[in-house]
Amino acid sequence: MKDLDEAPAPRISGGPGEPGTAVDDALSAHIGALSDRGVKVRVLDRAEHPVEGEDGPHTAVYVECEIGGTILWGVGIDSNSTVALFKGVASALNRAYRT
């Protein structure tokens, strides 16, 4: 598995962001912090779309990750799209370590 700094920037589909935005910077920092703690995650792709929550508009983010050589998907939903992205990564990690 490549180091995270060698991984290509994740592509964005279905959302307003473009690679190189503050969301991508936050994702890189989040993945880097996980890596510093021995958790290797490579985000391959993500897609997002708006959803209506009980307390207003939310964003659903679907994240494709490589964890331990396995490709896994996670999903996160939150009123803040960056938080939804982090929840998506956490969802994929939970799937990886479920067993």
GROMACS elastic network, one bead per residue, 0.5 to 0.9 nm:
[ bonds ]
;  ai    aj funct       b0    kb
    1     4     6  0.88064   500
    1    40     6  0.85921   500
    1    42     6  0.83831   500
    1    66     6  0.84901   500
    1    67     6  0.87714   500
    1    68     6  0.77233   500
    1    69     6  0.68416   500
    2     5     6  0.81081   500
    2     6     6  0.61574   500
    2     7     6  0.63973   500
    2    42     6  0.81687   500
    3     6     6  0.54125   500
    3     7     6  0.65915   500
    3    35     6  0.89937   500
    3    40     6  0.82371   500
    3    42     6  0.82798   500
    4     7     6  0.50706   500
    4     8     6  0.84378   500
    4    28     6  0.82518   500
    4    31     6  0.76290   500
    4    32     6  0.72594   500
    4    35     6  0.80121   500
    4    40     6  0.79173   500
    4    41     6  0.76126   500
    4    42     6  0.63158   500
    4    43     6  0.88119   500
    5     8     6  0.81052   500
    5    28     6  0.85129   500
    5    32     6  0.85433   500
    7    10     6  0.84783   500
    7    42     6  0.69387   500
    7    43     6  0.81324   500
    7    44     6  0.82748   500
    8    11     6  0.86918   500
    8    43     6  0.86670   500
    8    44     6  0.77354   500
    9    19     6  0.68153   500
    9    20     6  0.81251   500
    9    24     6  0.78635   500
    9    28     6  0.89081   500
    9    43     6  0.81168   500
    9    44     6  0.78525   500
    9    45     6  0.85108   500
   10    19     6  0.72398   500
   10    24     6  0.80096   500
   10    43     6  0.62034   500
   10    44     6  0.54580   500
   10    46     6  0.67421   500
   11    18     6  0.80503   500
   11    19     6  0.67250   500
   11    44     6  0.75738   500
   11    45     6  0.53212   500
   11    46     6  0.63845   500
   11    47     6  0.81481   500
   12    15     6  0.66058   500
   12    16     6  0.83886   500
   12    17     6  0.68884   500
   12    18     6  0.65813   500
   12    19     6  0.70207   500
   12    45     6  0.68580   500
   12    46     6  0.56344   500
   12    47     6  0.57304   500
   12    48     6  0.78148   500
   13    16     6  0.82657   500
   13    17     6  0.84929   500
   13    18     6  0.89437   500
   13    45     6  0.85016   500
   13    46     6  0.67421   500
   13    48     6  0.67211   500
   13    49     6  0.88453   500
   14    17     6  0.88599   500
   14    46     6  0.88915   500
   14    47     6  0.55870   500
   14    48     6  0.53354   500
   14    49     6  0.58697   500
   15    18     6  0.83214   500
   15    47     6  0.68445   500
   15    48     6  0.53755   500
   15    49     6  0.61270   500
   15    50     6  0.85078   500
   16    48     6  0.88892   500
   17    20     6  0.86462   500
   17    21     6  0.66816   500
   17    22     6  0.89756   500
   17    23     6  0.78276   500
   17    24     6  0.88631   500
   18    21     6  0.60117   500
   18    23     6  0.89574   500
   18    24     6  0.84502   500
   19    22     6  0.89040   500
   19    23     6  0.84528   500
   19    24     6  0.63651   500
   20    23     6  0.78285   500
   20    24     6  0.57055   500
   20    25     6  0.68638   500
   21    24     6  0.53044   500
   21    25     6  0.64682   500
   21    26     6  0.87458   500
   22    26     6  0.60884   500
   22    27     6  0.85127   500
   23    26     6  0.50356   500
   23    27     6  0.60964   500
   23    28     6  0.85965   500
   23    81     6  0.82682   500
   23    82     6  0.60050   500
   23    85     6  0.86458   500
   24    28     6  0.61032   500
   24    29     6  0.85802   500
   24    82     6  0.89416   500
   25    28     6  0.51145   500
   25    29     6  0.62610   500
   25    30     6  0.86278   500
   26    29     6  0.51022   500
   26    30     6  0.61092   500
   26    31     6  0.86069   500
   26    82     6  0.75726   500
   27    30     6  0.50040   500
   27    31     6  0.60655   500
   27    32     6  0.83511   500
   27    43     6  0.89762   500
   27    82     6  0.79222   500
   27    85     6  0.77884   500
   27    86     6  0.73774   500
   28    31     6  0.51894   500
   28    32     6  0.59247   500
   28    33     6  0.85264   500
   29    33     6  0.60932   500
   29    34     6  0.86473   500
   30    33     6  0.51567   500
   30    34     6  0.63592   500
   30    35     6  0.86639   500
   30    86     6  0.76634   500
   31    34     6  0.50776   500
   31    35     6  0.61367   500
   31    36     6  0.86702   500
   31    39     6  0.84930   500
   31    40     6  0.78626   500
   31    41     6  0.66011   500
   31    42     6  0.77455   500
   31    43     6  0.84567   500
   31    89     6  0.88232   500
   32    36     6  0.61828   500
   32    37     6  0.87563   500
   32    40     6  0.87238   500
   32    41     6  0.89347   500
   33    36     6  0.50982   500
   33    37     6  0.66295   500
   33    38     6  0.89978   500
   33    39     6  0.86404   500
   34    37     6  0.52124   500
   34    38     6  0.65538   500
   34    39     6  0.51066   500
   34    40     6  0.68256   500
   34    41     6  0.76663   500
   35    40     6  0.51509   500
   35    41     6  0.72910   500
   36    39     6  0.73172   500
   36    40     6  0.86957   500
   37    40     6  0.86092   500
   39    67     6  0.84563   500
   39    93     6  0.89694   500
   40    66     6  0.84399   500
   40    67     6  0.63508   500
   40    68     6  0.72210   500
   41    65     6  0.65015   500
   41    66     6  0.58945   500
   41    67     6  0.51022   500
   41    68     6  0.77960   500
   41    89     6  0.83911   500
   41    93     6  0.80664   500
   42    64     6  0.85836   500
   42    65     6  0.54539   500
   42    66     6  0.50357   500
   42    67     6  0.66604   500
   43    46     6  0.77649   500
   43    63     6  0.70466   500
   43    64     6  0.60030   500
   43    66     6  0.64293   500
   43    67     6  0.88801   500
   43    89     6  0.80527   500
   44    63     6  0.77167   500
   44    64     6  0.54554   500
   44    65     6  0.54477   500
   44    66     6  0.69423   500
   44    71     6  0.88452   500
   45    62     6  0.83801   500
   45    63     6  0.60065   500
   45    64     6  0.51081   500
   45    65     6  0.72480   500
   46    61     6  0.68648   500
   46    62     6  0.54405   500
   46    64     6  0.59862   500
   46    65     6  0.87996   500
   46    85     6  0.85246   500
   47    60     6  0.82985   500
   47    61     6  0.57187   500
   47    62     6  0.52589   500
   47    63     6  0.67254   500
   47    64     6  0.88715   500
   48    59     6  0.66206   500
   48    60     6  0.54468   500
   48    62     6  0.61744   500
   48    63     6  0.87182   500
   48    81     6  0.83583   500
   48    85     6  0.86819   500
   49    58     6  0.86061   500
   49    59     6  0.56867   500
   49    60     6  0.54877   500
   49    61     6  0.67520   500
   49    62     6  0.89252   500
   50    57     6  0.68983   500
   50    58     6  0.57696   500
   50    60     6  0.61291   500
   50    61     6  0.88373   500
   51    56     6  0.87979   500
   51    57     6  0.60557   500
   51    58     6  0.51710   500
   51    59     6  0.56241   500
   51    60     6  0.64347   500
   51    77     6  0.83866   500
   52    55     6  0.80886   500
   52    56     6  0.59452   500
   52    58     6  0.57490   500
   52    59     6  0.81545   500
   53    56     6  0.50921   500
   53    57     6  0.56143   500
   53    58     6  0.58527   500
   53    59     6  0.89491   500
   53    78     6  0.85231   500
   53    79     6  0.81210   500
   54    57     6  0.82409   500
   55    58     6  0.86140   500
   55    79     6  0.87604   500
   56    79     6  0.76579   500
   57    78     6  0.86171   500
   57    79     6  0.61855   500
   58    77     6  0.65932   500
   58    78     6  0.52402   500
   58    80     6  0.69306   500
   58    81     6  0.75934   500
   58    84     6  0.86160   500
   59    76     6  0.81038   500
   59    77     6  0.55795   500
   59    78     6  0.56537   500
   59    79     6  0.59346   500
   59    80     6  0.69210   500
   59    81     6  0.55534   500
   59    84     6  0.66621   500
   59    85     6  0.89624   500
   60    75     6  0.69473   500
   60    76     6  0.57422   500
   60    78     6  0.68736   500
   60    79     6  0.88315   500
   60    81     6  0.76347   500
   60    84     6  0.65021   500
   60    85     6  0.81672   500
   60    88     6  0.86613   500
   61    74     6  0.82361   500
   61    75     6  0.55595   500
   61    76     6  0.52721   500
   61    77     6  0.63471   500
   61    78     6  0.87119   500
   61    81     6  0.74644   500
   61    84     6  0.59317   500
   61    85     6  0.56332   500
   61    86     6  0.89804   500
   61    87     6  0.84080   500
   61    88     6  0.62950   500
   62    73     6  0.68807   500
   62    74     6  0.57857   500
   62    76     6  0.66847   500
   62    77     6  0.89595   500
   62    84     6  0.88966   500
   62    85     6  0.76534   500
   62    88     6  0.61710   500
   62    89     6  0.86898   500
   63    72     6  0.82462   500
   63    73     6  0.54831   500
   63    74     6  0.51863   500
   63    75     6  0.61637   500
   63    76     6  0.82815   500
   63    85     6  0.73693   500
   63    88     6  0.57050   500
   63    89     6  0.64145   500
   63    91     6  0.87750   500
   63    92     6  0.75220   500
   64    71     6  0.68929   500
   64    72     6  0.58439   500
   64    74     6  0.66470   500
   64    88     6  0.87927   500
   64    89     6  0.83013   500
   64    92     6  0.77503   500
   65    70     6  0.80901   500
   65    71     6  0.56536   500
   65    72     6  0.53487   500
   65    73     6  0.61309   500
   65    74     6  0.77938   500
   65    89     6  0.74231   500
   65    92     6  0.67698   500
   65    93     6  0.85058   500
   66    69     6  0.59131   500
   66    70     6  0.54078   500
   66    72     6  0.62966   500
   66    73     6  0.87791   500
   66    92     6  0.88847   500
   67    70     6  0.53322   500
   67    71     6  0.64737   500
   67    72     6  0.72367   500
   67    92     6  0.82982   500
   67    93     6  0.74047   500
   67    96     6  0.68157   500
   68    71     6  0.84008   500
   68    96     6  0.81163   500
   70    96     6  0.80202   500
   72    92     6  0.57657   500
   72    93     6  0.82043   500
   72    95     6  0.72968   500
   72    96     6  0.72354   500
   73    88     6  0.79698   500
   73    89     6  0.82764   500
   73    91     6  0.77019   500
   73    92     6  0.53357   500
   73    93     6  0.89501   500
   73    95     6  0.82150   500
   74    87     6  0.79937   500
   74    89     6  0.59921   500
   74    90     6  0.72445   500
   74    93     6  0.77870   500
   74    94     6  0.85429   500
   74    95     6  0.78112   500
   75    84     6  0.78078   500
   75    85     6  0.77865   500
   75    87     6  0.68242   500
   75    89     6  0.74144   500
   75    90     6  0.84278   500
   75    91     6  0.60117   500
   75    92     6  0.74449   500
   76    81     6  0.88676   500
   76    83     6  0.78609   500
   76    85     6  0.59602   500
   76    86     6  0.71504   500
   76    89     6  0.77158   500
   76    90     6  0.81755   500
   76    91     6  0.70497   500
   77    80     6  0.83393   500
   77    81     6  0.78255   500
   77    83     6  0.79551   500
   77    85     6  0.78664   500
   77    87     6  0.71436   500
   77    88     6  0.77090   500
   78    81     6  0.63716   500
   78    82     6  0.83760   500
   78    83     6  0.62911   500
   78    85     6  0.85492   500
   78    87     6  0.82471   500
   79    82     6  0.89786   500
   79    83     6  0.79008   500
   79    84     6  0.74684   500
   80    83     6  0.53506   500
   80    84     6  0.62254   500
   80    85     6  0.87357   500
   81    85     6  0.61421   500
   81    86     6  0.87153   500
   82    85     6  0.50067   500
   82    86     6  0.63654   500
   82    87     6  0.86384   500
   83    86     6  0.50604   500
   83    87     6  0.61365   500
   83    88     6  0.85606   500
   84    88     6  0.61553   500
   84    89     6  0.87836   500
   85    89     6  0.64412   500
   85    90     6  0.86964   500
   86    89     6  0.51322   500
   86    90     6  0.62221   500
   86    91     6  0.85627   500
   87    91     6  0.60294   500
   87    92     6  0.86851   500
   88    92     6  0.63627   500
   88    93     6  0.86599   500
   89    92     6  0.51713   500
   89    93     6  0.62348   500
   89    94     6  0.86399   500
   90    94     6  0.60810   500
   90    95     6  0.86436   500
   91    94     6  0.50948   500
   91    95     6  0.63834   500
   91    96     6  0.87759   500
   92    95     6  0.51259   500
   92    96     6  0.63334   500
   92    97     6  0.88637   500
   93    97     6  0.62807   500
   93    98     6  0.83695   500
   94    97     6  0.52828   500
   94    98     6  0.56969   500
   95    98     6  0.51277   500
   95    99     6  0.81170   500
   96    99     6  0.75336   500
